[in-house]
Every structure is written in structure tokens, then in C-alpha cells.
């Protein structure tokens, strides 16, 4: 038996009203159900039922407050490319556990192309990044680590571009 991962579950079809609800919630999740309903043309109860269904189905994965990283002293964003000589399942499990436990890592991807993994890291300054870097290279054997420092954030959004219609 192979260890091939099962294909992702096909999501339930969401209609135009669900899509409107998702757009509204991504803009401001603090709105009341009545306010959301007003914006999408529903009364409170059917709107609440749709939101609950999308939460239960994992379409809506959470509601959070967005924080300005600079205003809390995390002014340095670093994109870290990682290459590994070891591509075994055991190595990946150990690496993924180590990186996932590092609070500085905001995003962590396994990549196709010239690097194996990409991390987005936020820290207060270069000294803090150096501490993080030493922790990262000490976690598991790595072939190459390249750090790219963001000089300016030009665009950063959290809202996904919910299509107006379902792709065929």
C-alpha cells in the first residue's frame, strides 16, 4: 500500500449569497448577523444558518483581529528560502514540527522549483532575526538557507478574492 495522500475533499458548492457573506466577513468579521444579512439581502436567521454551515464545513476557518506588526514592535519581515538534502518523511516531520513551533514564522510552505521550503518570518530587528536564524539552523540539517529582507510592504491583504461565480 502506498503513502500517497488522498485528494483534497471537494468542497460543497457555495452560491452567490454565500460568496457575498464571505466577502462581507473578510472585510469586517465584527459585524452582527443582522448587519451581514442587511448587506447581502437576508434576514438574520437564514444569514446565521449560512454562516454556521460554512463554519461547520470548514469554509470559514476562524475570525481574528488583524494587528499592525510595526505598531507592536515587529518591524522586520524576512522571507526565508530553505533547501534540504534530505527529503525523507521523517526529516520533513521533524522540520515541520520545529518550524511550526517557532512563533516568528507566520507562513510556512513546501515549494516546487529551486527551493524546498519558504517561510515568512516577522521579528523586531536584525538581532532578533539572528537569534531566530540560529534556532532554525540548529533544528535539523539544512543544505542552504537564504534570507531576504523586506524593505517596504507595498500590498498586504487577508481577504481572498472570492469569485462571483463557481468555476466549472
FENLIN-V908792 format. One record per backbone hydrogen bond with DSSP energy under -0.5 kcal/mol. CO is the residue of the C=O (numbers start at 0). NH is the residue of the N-H. E is the energy in kcal/mol with one decimal. If there is no record, write none. Layout:
CO&NH&E, CO&NH&E
//
This chain:
14&18&-2.2, 15&19&-2.0, 16&20&-2.6, 17&21&-2.5, 18&22&-2.2, 19&23&-2.5, 20&24&-2.9, 21&25&-2.3, 22&26&-1.3, 23&27&-2.4, 27&30&-1.2, 31&35&-2.4, 32&36&-3.0, 33&37&-2.5, 34&38&-1.8, 35&39&-1.5, 36&40&-1.4, 36&41&-2.9, 42&46&-1.8, 43&47&-3.1, 44&48&-2.4, 45&49&-2.0, 46&50&-2.5, 47&51&-2.9, 48&52&-2.5, 49&53&-2.5, 50&54&-2.1, 51&55&-2.9, 52&56&-2.2, 53&58&-1.9, 53&59&-1.8, 54&57&-1.3, 58&60&-0.7, 66&68&-0.7, 67&71&-0.6, 68&71&-0.8, 68&73&-2.9, 69&72&-1.5, 74&76&-0.6, 75&122&-2.4, 76&149&-2.6, 77&79&-0.6, 77&120&-3.1, 78&80&-0.6, 78&147&-2.3, 79&118&-2.3, 80&145&-2.7, 81&115&-1.6, 81&116&-2.2, 82&142&-2.1, 82&143&-1.8, 84&86&-0.5, 87&91&-2.4, 88&92&-2.4, 89&93&-2.1, 90&94&-3.0, 91&95&-3.3, 92&96&-2.2, 93&97&-2.2, 94&98&-2.9, 95&99&-2.4, 96&100&-1.2, 98&101&-1.6, 100&102&-0.7, 101&104&-1.7, 103&105&-0.7, 103&121&-2.4, 106&119&-2.2, 108&110&-0.5, 108&117&-2.3, 115&110&-3.2, 116&81&-2.8, 117&108&-2.8, 118&79&-2.6, 118&120&-0.6, 119&105&-3.2, 119&106&-1.3, 120&77&-2.9, 122&75&-2.5, 124&128&-2.1, 125&129&-2.4, 126&130&-1.8, 127&131&-2.3, 128&132&-3.4, 129&133&-2.3, 130&134&-1.8, 131&135&-2.7, 132&136&-2.8, 133&137&-1.2, 134&138&-0.7, 135&138&-1.1, 135&139&-0.8, 143&82&-3.0, 145&80&-3.0, 147&78&-3.1, 147&149&-0.5, 151&153&-0.7, 159&161&-1.9
//
